[in-house]
Amino acid sequence: MIETLVVIAISLIVLCSGMPIAFGFGVAAVACGLLFNATGPLDMLAHTMYGGVNSFELLTLPLFILMGIVLANSPAGNDLYEAIHRLFSRLPGSLPMSNIWACAVFAAMCGSSPATAAAIGSSGIPEMRKRGVPDGLAAGSIVGGGTLGILIPPSITFIVYGIATETSIGKLFIAGIVPGVLITILFSIWAVVASVLAQMKTQNAPKLHYNFQGFPSPAAARMTYSWAEKTELLPRVLPIALLVALIIGIIYGGIATPSEAAAIGAGASILLVLTVYRKTLTYTSIIRILGRTVDDSAMIMLIAATSVLFQSVLTDLGLTQNATQAITKLQASPWVIMLIINVLLLLLGCFMPPFAIILLTAPLLHPIILKLGFDPIWFGVIVTLNMEIGCITPPFGINLYVVKRIAPDIPMSTIIVGSMPFVLMLLLGIVVLCIFPELALWLPGKMFVK
Amino acid sequence: MKKAIESVNTFFGYVGVVAVFASVLIIIYEVVARYVFRWATIWEIEASVILIIFTTFVGSAFALKNNAHVKMDMFVEKLKPSPRKRLNIVSSVLALSFCIYASVKGWQMWWEAYSLGWRSDSLWAPPLAIPYFFLPLGFVLISLQYIVNIVKECKDLRGDRK
């Protein structure tokens, strides 16, 4: 008991000291190991860290990171958003809604939340504000929509969860599709409701010039498009659609492993940028893409290496086993324990990035989940939904900062308030998935197993 | 000295980029060879994993130079500048000592694999001394970068006092 408390205290102090998480896990592991004489894991320190990254599955990570960075630095997100907007243009709330759907499609090529938010938001937010969407809703739809990046495959959190719990990454990817569409629809419903509410508010105010969407329009923005204009962008969006279909088809059809799909996706996205978007490439943008690829890959993979080291110390001290025993001994119903786990994940989500939380907790939670009789694939989706909320909740809601960087003049409080309805929608999604687990499990069950 | 260390890390960072691109090409080749031509594939998957191991450990020094390692700094940011800088130096020294410890353990692991001529447990069986080399190399480069950072932070703190 004392050991557990000391280990938690050391880890908290080290991680909160502002040290990079990758080294924080290492320092905490060595400190606890020396203190409690866990010589085994310390002797094997280098082997353990090497083993943590010596896996073909983990290769999925840098390859999908490369693909996401390549596409996020191209105008693909902009094209996507504009094309979807032209289709939806007659509906109320069409602008925030098309941003949310553009995030969903971009998420099918990119496995990271902040990257999705940045790719769609950098053109979407200025456009929405120009056309009179309230600041809070404009910011919130990108903060919320961006989180789809880790739910809709490919997804960094699914990869990390699959590796940490030895669950099939391919099945996890496919399991994320239906919940991803569900969350996108829930987000869209809020976008429509919020737009109608904003419209009613402004109608009581002195009459302004109203545009098609019910927002007072400062500039006479065009809101209707002819069929020619609606289809004009299709040739530019078609390669994106093919890329999405290719990756999901490869994984669903069991044609190749997720790592191989990632390599094909990365290769195809480089080809796409070199052909369709060649004019937008500059020396600085190429250097940025290259540098960011190494930065992000090395950063996450080093956390993977040191978190395995940290886990090996915990296991050696018997803490992992104790935690499992203590929780399964509780005479509580599985759903009460599930509720506690969700609260714990949400709390951690306020402070740590998703992949670090999963690397830290999944090896502890996995045996508990199996003991309680839950499906590990379904639980992977639940964890990811929690991590999506973690991308929104302050102080470490990374998507809030992405949006703040795109629109520095929107106050942080407006961004946070505008994003909260999206947190509620995600919570609703968790409840729906607990009631209907088939939503996550039906599609992977139909899959050609690989 | 600072410049030399940083340019070495930048150089290795871009070697890490080449390694990522090489593994993309190798795996695409592997997919075509295996699923289209039905050739036996022997070295491709292991080689691409080794390339990514290089990027992980050696690229981490580049990421540290770019301040790209994610950290939980929201509590530290609440502190006043002077105690915050002192805390930064303390945490950097702690991280540095972990990296030195990991380098020592890493060199021991490498030496064992090298002197005993260990080979990977696969059909291709490359000598393990090659991938094992990347871990200690990476941690030595990270340690050097941390020393550069700590010297910078100390100078900064002393500058404030004057």
Interface residues (C-beta under 8 A of the other chain):
Chain A: V14 L15 C16 S17 G18 M19 P20 I21 A22 F23 G24 G26 V27 V30 L45 A46 H47 M49 Y50 V53 N54 S55 F56 L58 L59 P62 L63 L66 I255 A256 S259 E260 A263 I264 A266 G267 I270 L290 G291 T293 V294 D295 D296 S297 A298 M299 M301 L302 I303 A305 F351 M352 P353 A356 P395 F396
Chain B: G13 Y14 G16 V17 V20 S23 V24 L25 I27 I28 E30 V31 Y35 I45 S48 V49 I52 I53 T55 T56 F57 G59 S60 F62 A63 L64 N66 A68 H69 V70 K71 M72 D73 M74 F75 V76 L87 N88 V90 S91 S92 L94 A95 S97 F98 C99 Y101 A102 K105 G106 Q108 M109 P131 Y132 L135 P136
